[in-house]
Amino acid sequence: MRNLLAQIHIAKKELGMDDATYRAMLHSVAGVTSAKDLSVAAAAKVIANCKRLGWQPKAAGKAGRKPAPARHKARLMAKIEAMLATAGRPWAYADTMAARMFQVEKVDWLAYEQLEKLMKALIVDATRQGRYER
């Protein structure tokens, strides 16, 4: 329940609702004027309403952890990490690329040659976005 309340308050802030608008929305959706009075089902309805209003929740806890590469891959992984950081992308982005490009679930599990191809794909993306010049 605490997670749902936190999401509601984050949505309120990100949607730019003032207190009166927020309480009116709570009353119209769930029949209460304070989030502490919500049931789990009512909180879910409020979150669904916030999404309908345009709020998009961020992925929680799935930003991806930093891989622990083998020694011979460490230098290449450091370059990949730098490119991800420059682009503002999490490690989960690289994991998704690995899955799409090589059908391998984690970047950690890629062979050295596959890591090189992944890095080249990140360079192409950075070039398209104007973040990389040769």
Secondary structure as UniProt FT lines:
FT   HELIX           2..15
FT   HELIX           19..30
FT   HELIX           35..37
FT   HELIX           40..52
FT   TURN            53..54
FT   HELIX           71..73
FT   HELIX           74..87
FT   HELIX           91..102
FT   HELIX           107..109
FT   HELIX           112..129
//
